[in-house]
């Protein structure tokens, strides 16, 4: 059945009845890999756990960010940013790649903190 269909499609393309343009888009990673039984369910569980863990990590990052602006000096600020970045690094271990959080840019945080101190 598949072969008959392929032959009909090829004949239609040769006669100009069907325009078969090359496929465009992003390739599906691992499309040709053999996967064990249950791989999809395992992948779904891994993604869902990662999403839940990311949500908790995002809340912790928000709390840490608020603490930055309460720092009394640059040393305390650097310490707080370092702690937050270590927490992000630890959280990223348990997150899938697309859910991982970016660490704080110390130079950017310092510049913002200093601008706030001048007000």
N, C-alpha and C positions, 0 to 999 in steps of 0.2 A: 504494500500500500504506500509506504513512504517513498519507495523508488518511483512509482507511477506519478505521485505528486511532484517529486523533484523533476522528473522528465517533462511534465506539463508546464511547470514553472520555467524551466530552461527554454522550452520551445516558445513560450509566450514572450520571454525576454528577447530571444533571437528575432522574433517577428515584430518587435517594437510595441507589443501590447502591454508589456510590463517593464517598468524602469526599475532596475535593481541597483540602487545606489549603495555605495559602501556604507556600512554602519558607522555611526558617529557616537561619541560619548566616552565615558570613562569605563574601562574594562572592569569586570567584576573580579575582585581578587580571589584567587583560589578556585576559579570556576571549573578547572580541569582536575582538581585534586579529588582523590577518593577519600570520603569521610566515613568514619565509623557510625554505626547505628546510634541514634540519639544525639548526634552532634548539634542539630539545630536547637533542641531543647536546652542542651548545656550552654550553647552560645547565648540563648535568650536569658537564661538564669544569670550568666556572667554579666551581661549588659544591664539587667535590672538591678543586680547587686551593686554594680558600679554606679549606676544612676543614684541609688539611695545613698551610697557612701559619698558621692560627689556633693549631693545636697547637704549632707552634714558638714562636709569640709568647707563648702561655700559659706555656711553660717559661721563656722569657726574663723574663717578668713575675714568676714565682715566684722566680727567682734574684735579681732586683732587689729584691724585697720582703725577702728574707733580709738583703741588704746594708743596708737601712734601719736595722735594729735594731743594726747594728754601728757606726753613725755615732757619732763622738765628740762632736759638738756640733750645734746647730740649723742652722748654715750648711752643714755637710757634708750633713746630712739633706735640707735644701732642695735642694741641688745634686743629690743622688741621685734625689730624687723628680722633679725637673725633667728629668733625663736619661731616667728611666723613662717619663715622660709623653711626651717627644719620640719615644722608641722606639715607644710605643704608637700615637702619631699616624702615624708612618711605616708601621707594620704595617697600620693600618686602611685605608690607601690601597689596599692589595692584597687586602682582604677584602670579601666581600659584606656588605651592611648587617646582616644577622642574625648574622654572625660577629664583628662589630667589638667591640673591647674597650673598657671604660670606663677613662678615665684615673684615676690615684690622686687622692684628695681630700687635698690638702696639709694642710689644717687637721686632718682626722681622723688622718692619719699622725703629725703633730706631737703631737697629744694622746696618742695611744697611746705614742709614743716617750717622752714626758715621764713618763707613768705608769710605764713600765718603768725609767726612770732613778731614780725614787724608791724602788724596791724594793731 
